[in-house]
């Protein structure tokens, strides 16, 4: 009837929805005996979803020496369109006391090769109580350090996570065990902050304790030491419906830093820096988020000590670090042509080591980012941003390694959700 013009596309969609409802009802009735329904099979309790992001950072004539090895590896010279993320997520609850979550990424960059399939998450939540307020998360999952680290890139406004908090866990994840406690009403509030489009970070516990390897996800453990972490977060809802979330976390452990030859300060032959193999890494971080209804404000700060290459580029030792960011945003709800429009501005800085890279070089970051997210629908969104950046390069080759580069970037990201 649609092809013959007898009904509209909206009427066809409604007819299809009604047909699916009838089929679902018939299936449920066929699997029942009298008034006692047959339990759903385990595979019927699983669901599949995901998202993908395509970026372009080369509009205009940006500084080709400016790079961001910790974040978007397509920043820099000789880069074009870039598939930043391609995620497929399998999750569900095959048992009343077990929830599983599996997430590979089909767009990882490993050893200069793009579109490598790499594991992101593979964990199970083991509920200790019937109300599911207490649970143990076992497997590879996000380390609960910082708001943006916990927040999915599917929901984040800024194109990349801030360098200061992300330097603690460069890919946000590790292998370990985490104990979480979240009261039922707070769990509902965390879920609302994501489902309503307010850019929440899902439920990583109102309170949490964890023990994990410490070398980050998909890396072989390099010592017998374990990292320990504690966190607290609370989203307070005011009588007018506005929500202010505040939280803090701290961890400690020893990190094994990989090394490579580098030219020391003052020149000469490249040499491998000396120093202890396993260096104490301990940090404290705090944040608050005033969710955009319609105006929002978000900030994080971290301070601590971690491995870092000295100024002479001859030795790696424990040194102090600190940094953070502040972000303002506005949530405009559209009545036609779009779902939401969210302009934002963010300023970030970081002074400290980049432990995920060989030699853990000193990293200095100063960046101002102006952007806007345009949501066509729940399935499609476009982000455009302009950033003023000062950043230490990850390039360790040549007579003057780890140069500080400056540049401005015009960036685009198209994201689709499925």
Secondary structure by P-SEA (a helix, b strand, c coil): ccccccccaaaaaaaaaaaaaaaaaaaaaaacccccccccccccccccccbbbbbbccccccccccccccccccccccccccccbbbbbbbbbccccbbbbbbbbcccccccccbbbbbcbbbbbbbccccccbbbbccccccccccccccccccccccccccccccccccccccbbbbbbbcaaaaaaaaaaaaaccccccccccccccccccccccccccccbbbbbbbbbbbbbccccbbbbbbcccbbbbbbbbbbbbbccccccbbbbbcccbbbbbbcccccccccccccccbbbbbbbbbbbccccccccbbbbbccccccbbbbbbcccccccccccccccccccccccccccbbbbbbcccbbbbbcccccccccccccbbbbbccccccccbbbbbbccbbbbbbbcc
